[in-house]
Amino acid sequence: MSAAPTQERERADARRNRERILCATARLVERVGIDCFSMDDVAAEAGVGKGTLYRRFGDKSSLIRALISEPEQAFQESLIRGEAPLGPGAAPAERLHAFGDGLLAFLDRHVIYMQSAERFGAVDRYRHPVYAFYRTHVALLLRQAIGDAASTDYLVDALLGPLGPEPFAYQRDARGMSLDEIRAGWHTLCDAVLASSR
């Protein structure tokens, strides 16, 4: 038997194991909550050996982070190459509003994983490449919309602040705000920032 088919089979097995582990983790989160299961529970739920699990993910924080990495990459891709207004082709102000809408919808689906990844120590939000990407994207759109004033850099952070996991979860879960209410509030903030240069 040649090495190539063997290597391909190993890669396919690794992909299947990864998918089984991530699906098992998502089921456990749904069933018992994100704080109430161990890596051993994940291995048992996925039907894989503990060694396989730990070799692939290392710890619970890395596992939780993996649950959102693919959806996050898909969202970033939509900002770069997707259809307008989220992607290129619309006016900067329109794209900025679409970015807020898109990221809030993303948070609504994934905030529990994002919060947990930060809490377990896998992610420092402000040093993570994803945050750097979002910051660069918002800065570019804001400078195109209002110019490069002394306060523009600060306004970028002001727009991104409410789009983090903690403020979103507080507004949705503690304050009882709907996604539509949170979106409306963010659009009001965005409009005020855009009007600041007029």
ROSE-376178 format. One line per field, with one value per residue (C-alpha): residue number from 0; chain; residue in three letters; x, y, z. Coordinates in pm, 1 decimal, always signed. Last residue first. Layout:
BEGIN
nr: NUM | ...
kette: A | ...
rest: ALA | ...
east: X | ...
north: Y | ...
up: Z | ...
END
This chain:
BEGIN
nr: 197 | 196 | 195 | 194 | 193 | 192 | 191 | 190 | 189 | 188 | 187 | 186 | 185 | 184 | 183 | 182 | 181 | 180 | 179 | 178 | 177 | 176 | 175 | 174 | 173 | 172 | 171 | 170 | 169 | 168 | 167 | 166 | 165 | 164 | 163 | 162 | 161 | 160 | 159 | 158 | 157 | 156 | 155 | 154 | 153 | 152 | 151 | 150 | 149 | 148 | 147 | 146 | 145 | 144 | 143 | 142 | 141 | 140 | 139 | 138 | 137 | 136 | 135 | 134 | 133 | 132 | 131 | 130 | 129 | 128 | 127 | 126 | 125 | 124 | 123 | 122 | 121 | 120 | 119 | 118 | 117 | 116 | 115 | 114 | 113 | 112 | 111 | 110 | 109 | 108 | 107 | 106 | 105 | 104 | 103 | 102 | 101 | 100 | 99 | 98 | 97 | 96 | 95 | 94 | 93 | 92 | 91 | 90 | 89 | 88 | 87 | 86 | 85 | 84 | 83 | 82 | 81 | 80 | 79 | 78 | 77 | 76 | 75 | 74 | 73 | 72 | 71 | 70 | 69 | 68 | 67 | 66 | 65 | 64 | 63 | 62 | 61 | 60 | 59 | 58 | 57 | 56 | 55 | 54 | 53 | 52 | 51 | 50 | 49 | 48 | 47 | 46 | 45 | 44 | 43 | 42 | 41 | 40 | 39 | 38 | 37 | 36 | 35 | 34 | 33 | 32 | 31 | 30 | 29 | 28 | 27 | 26 | 25 | 24 | 23 | 22 | 21 | 20 | 19 | 18 | 17 | 16 | 15 | 14 | 13 | 12 | 11 | 10 | 9 | 8 | 7 | 6 | 5 | 4 | 3 | 2 | 1 | 0
kette: A | A | A | A | A | A | A | A | A | A | A | A | A | A | A | A | A | A | A | A | A | A | A | A | A | A | A | A | A | A | A | A | A | A | A | A | A | A | A | A | A | A | A | A | A | A | A | A | A | A | A | A | A | A | A | A | A | A | A | A | A | A | A | A | A | A | A | A | A | A | A | A | A | A | A | A | A | A | A | A | A | A | A | A | A | A | A | A | A | A | A | A | A | A | A | A | A | A | A | A | A | A | A | A | A | A | A | A | A | A | A | A | A | A | A | A | A | A | A | A | A | A | A | A | A | A | A | A | A | A | A | A | A | A | A | A | A | A | A | A | A | A | A | A | A | A | A | A | A | A | A | A | A | A | A | A | A | A | A | A | A | A | A | A | A | A | A | A | A | A | A | A | A | A | A | A | A | A | A | A | A | A | A | A | A | A | A | A | A | A | A | A | A | A | A | A | A | A
rest: ARG | SER | SER | ALA | LEU | VAL | ALA | ASP | CYS | LEU | THR | HIS | TRP | GLY | ALA | ARG | ILE | GLU | ASP | LEU | SER | MET | GLY | ARG | ALA | ASP | ARG | GLN | TYR | ALA | PHE | PRO | GLU | PRO | GLY | LEU | PRO | GLY | LEU | LEU | ALA | ASP | VAL | LEU | TYR | ASP | THR | SER | ALA | ALA | ASP | GLY | ILE | ALA | GLN | ARG | LEU | LEU | LEU | ALA | VAL | HIS | THR | ARG | TYR | PHE | ALA | TYR | VAL | PRO | HIS | ARG | TYR | ARG | ASP | VAL | ALA | GLY | PHE | ARG | GLU | ALA | SER | GLN | MET | TYR | ILE | VAL | HIS | ARG | ASP | LEU | PHE | ALA | LEU | LEU | GLY | ASP | GLY | PHE | ALA | HIS | LEU | ARG | GLU | ALA | PRO | ALA | ALA | GLY | PRO | GLY | LEU | PRO | ALA | GLU | GLY | ARG | ILE | LEU | SER | GLU | GLN | PHE | ALA | GLN | GLU | PRO | GLU | SER | ILE | LEU | ALA | ARG | ILE | LEU | SER | SER | LYS | ASP | GLY | PHE | ARG | ARG | TYR | LEU | THR | GLY | LYS | GLY | VAL | GLY | ALA | GLU | ALA | ALA | VAL | ASP | ASP | MET | SER | PHE | CYS | ASP | ILE | GLY | VAL | ARG | GLU | VAL | LEU | ARG | ALA | THR | ALA | CYS | LEU | ILE | ARG | GLU | ARG | ASN | ARG | ARG | ALA | ASP | ALA | ARG | GLU | ARG | GLU | GLN | THR | PRO | ALA | ALA | SER | MET
east: -2083.0 | -1798.6 | -1994.7 | -2284.7 | -2115.6 | -2065.4 | -2428.2 | -2548.9 | -2339.7 | -2478.0 | -2834.4 | -2751.2 | -2620.3 | -2941.4 | -3156.1 | -2947.9 | -2987.0 | -3361.0 | -3386.4 | -3182.5 | -3429.4 | -3337.4 | -3387.2 | -3149.5 | -2959.4 | -2971.4 | -2973.6 | -2806.4 | -2558.5 | -2484.2 | -2409.2 | -2194.7 | -1990.3 | -1955.6 | -1821.0 | -2016.5 | -2089.0 | -1719.4 | -1667.7 | -1828.2 | -1644.4 | -1318.9 | -1350.8 | -1455.4 | -1124.0 | -928.4 | -1147.7 | -1094.7 | -804.7 | -986.4 | -924.2 | -1227.4 | -1596.2 | -1710.7 | -1381.5 | -1220.7 | -1511.3 | -1493.1 | -1118.0 | -1136.9 | -1424.8 | -1228.8 | -903.3 | -1085.7 | -1263.8 | -933.0 | -760.7 | -1051.5 | -1011.3 | -633.4 | -681.1 | -509.2 | -824.1 | -1027.4 | -770.9 | -868.8 | -793.2 | -822.2 | -1125.4 | -1323.3 | -1241.6 | -1333.3 | -1642.9 | -1764.9 | -1713.2 | -1886.6 | -2191.9 | -2197.6 | -2235.2 | -2580.6 | -2671.9 | -2310.5 | -2321.4 | -2645.2 | -2474.1 | -2173.8 | -2391.7 | -2600.2 | -2291.2 | -2116.1 | -2426.4 | -2425.9 | -2059.2 | -2127.2 | -2399.2 | -2167.0 | -1888.8 | -2113.2 | -2183.1 | -1976.7 | -1762.3 | -1911.8 | -2176.0 | -2368.2 | -2293.1 | -2230.6 | -1938.0 | -1568.1 | -1397.8 | -1680.4 | -1833.1 | -1493.1 | -1481.4 | -1821.4 | -1708.6 | -1393.2 | -1603.6 | -1834.2 | -1523.4 | -1357.4 | -1670.0 | -1666.1 | -1284.8 | -1280.3 | -1470.7 | -1215.9 | -923.4 | -1078.1 | -1142.4 | -782.1 | -534.5 | -755.0 | -644.6 | -395.0 | -628.7 | -925.0 | -731.3 | -568.0 | -906.0 | -1023.5 | -1318.2 | -1688.2 | -1793.6 | -1997.1 | -1725.5 | -1449.7 | -1661.5 | -1736.2 | -1363.8 | -1302.3 | -1536.4 | -1897.1 | -2097.9 | -1959.1 | -2101.7 | -2449.5 | -2592.6 | -2782.8 | -2705.4 | -2340.3 | -2317.7 | -2463.8 | -2219.4 | -1929.2 | -2043.2 | -2071.1 | -1719.0 | -1575.1 | -1752.1 | -1635.1 | -1275.9 | -1291.2 | -1423.5 | -1148.9 | -881.4 | -1017.5 | -1010.8 | -650.5 | -554.0 | -724.8 | -535.7 | -208.0 | -275.3 | -378.2 | -52.4 | +186.4 | +135.4 | +0.0
north: +6715.1 | +6522.5 | +6399.3 | +6284.8 | +5948.6 | +5900.3 | +5987.0 | +5753.5 | +5469.7 | +5525.9 | +5522.9 | +5210.7 | +5046.8 | +5122.8 | +4986.9 | +4668.6 | +4616.4 | +4667.1 | +4426.0 | +4164.0 | +4191.9 | +4354.8 | +4156.1 | +4370.5 | +4075.2 | +3840.5 | +4062.6 | +4378.3 | +4196.1 | +3934.9 | +4209.3 | +4407.2 | +4094.2 | +3946.2 | +4262.5 | +4474.3 | +4752.5 | +4853.9 | +4837.0 | +5174.0 | +5352.2 | +5185.2 | +5327.0 | +5661.8 | +5686.3 | +5648.3 | +5908.0 | +6169.5 | +6352.7 | +6357.4 | +6116.7 | +6156.1 | +6101.1 | +5813.7 | +5683.0 | +5718.0 | +5528.0 | +5249.9 | +5200.8 | +5217.7 | +4968.2 | +4714.5 | +4764.1 | +4718.9 | +4409.3 | +4255.1 | +4344.7 | +4189.2 | +3868.5 | +3872.7 | +3857.6 | +4119.0 | +4307.8 | +3994.9 | +3815.1 | +3462.4 | +3116.6 | +3221.7 | +3025.1 | +3348.1 | +3463.3 | +3127.5 | +3120.3 | +3458.7 | +3368.9 | +3033.4 | +3184.9 | +3469.9 | +3242.6 | +3284.6 | +3633.4 | +3739.0 | +3658.6 | +3857.4 | +4147.9 | +4114.0 | +4125.3 | +4423.0 | +4616.6 | +4537.0 | +4638.1 | +4979.4 | +5025.9 | +4910.5 | +5174.2 | +5443.9 | +5332.3 | +5339.9 | +4998.8 | +4785.4 | +4576.1 | +4327.5 | +4382.6 | +4615.7 | +4453.3 | +4087.9 | +3907.1 | +3932.4 | +4101.8 | +4141.4 | +3806.9 | +3641.9 | +3781.4 | +3627.7 | +3290.1 | +3305.5 | +3370.7 | +3080.3 | +2856.8 | +2978.9 | +2963.5 | +2606.5 | +2603.8 | +2857.5 | +2617.5 | +2343.3 | +2575.6 | +2676.1 | +2314.8 | +2208.9 | +2057.4 | +2061.5 | +1787.5 | +1602.5 | +1630.4 | +1482.1 | +1200.5 | +1112.7 | +1105.7 | +844.9 | +919.5 | +838.9 | +1201.9 | +1194.9 | +1002.4 | +1235.9 | +1540.0 | +1410.6 | +1354.7 | +1715.0 | +1816.6 | +1928.7 | +2173.1 | +2515.5 | +2541.3 | +2430.2 | +2081.8 | +1989.1 | +2266.2 | +2290.0 | +1910.8 | +1900.2 | +2169.4 | +1972.3 | +1652.1 | +1835.8 | +1974.3 | +1632.5 | +1452.0 | +1712.5 | +1688.2 | +1308.7 | +1314.1 | +1553.8 | +1339.4 | +1024.3 | +1196.9 | +1306.5 | +952.8 | +813.2 | +1064.0 | +964.8 | +597.3 | +667.4 | +863.3 | +616.3 | +344.7 | +0.0
up: +978.3 | +1137.4 | +1437.9 | +1222.4 | +1157.9 | +1531.4 | +1605.5 | +1328.2 | +1470.6 | +1819.9 | +1686.8 | +1485.5 | +1804.5 | +1989.2 | +1706.0 | +1694.0 | +2068.4 | +2039.7 | +1745.3 | +1934.0 | +2219.7 | +2548.4 | +2867.7 | +3074.0 | +3218.7 | +2916.9 | +2609.9 | +2739.2 | +2961.5 | +2694.0 | +2439.7 | +2682.0 | +2766.6 | +2416.8 | +2252.0 | +2003.3 | +2253.6 | +2252.3 | +1875.9 | +1803.2 | +2084.8 | +1982.7 | +1629.5 | +1778.0 | +1963.5 | +1640.0 | +1471.2 | +1743.9 | +1582.9 | +1249.7 | +962.5 | +741.2 | +810.0 | +586.6 | +444.7 | +787.2 | +942.6 | +686.4 | +731.1 | +1110.7 | +1116.0 | +908.3 | +1101.4 | +1431.6 | +1305.7 | +1194.3 | +1521.0 | +1710.7 | +1511.8 | +1562.8 | +1944.5 | +2157.4 | +2253.3 | +2319.2 | +2529.7 | +2439.8 | +2572.3 | +2935.2 | +3048.1 | +3075.9 | +2722.5 | +2567.5 | +2786.4 | +2672.2 | +2307.2 | +2343.0 | +2511.2 | +2259.6 | +1956.3 | +1802.6 | +1928.6 | +1887.3 | +1515.3 | +1478.2 | +1657.1 | +1424.2 | +1113.3 | +1219.9 | +1326.5 | +997.1 | +801.0 | +968.7 | +877.3 | +521.9 | +484.1 | +617.6 | +382.2 | +71.3 | -80.3 | -319.1 | -89.1 | +158.7 | +425.5 | +192.3 | -40.0 | -115.4 | +37.3 | -45.2 | +250.5 | +500.6 | +402.6 | +454.6 | +806.5 | +879.7 | +742.9 | +954.3 | +1263.7 | +1180.5 | +1151.4 | +1473.9 | +1689.8 | +1816.0 | +1808.3 | +2091.6 | +2314.9 | +2245.8 | +2308.7 | +2643.2 | +2736.3 | +2698.9 | +2456.3 | +2145.5 | +1905.5 | +2120.9 | +2418.7 | +2233.1 | +2068.5 | +2400.4 | +2570.6 | +2321.9 | +2098.4 | +2130.5 | +2104.8 | +2425.7 | +2610.7 | +2491.9 | +2576.8 | +2926.8 | +2981.9 | +2876.3 | +3154.6 | +3168.4 | +3376.3 | +3290.1 | +2937.9 | +3025.2 | +3076.1 | +2759.2 | +2511.9 | +2614.3 | +2603.7 | +2253.1 | +2133.2 | +2278.0 | +2106.6 | +1774.2 | +1818.6 | +1909.7 | +1626.4 | +1374.4 | +1493.5 | +1484.7 | +1130.1 | +1019.0 | +1186.9 | +1022.7 | +683.2 | +743.3 | +842.8 | +531.6 | +315.9 | +479.1 | +413.0 | +53.7 | -0.5 | +169.5 | -89.7 | +0.0
END
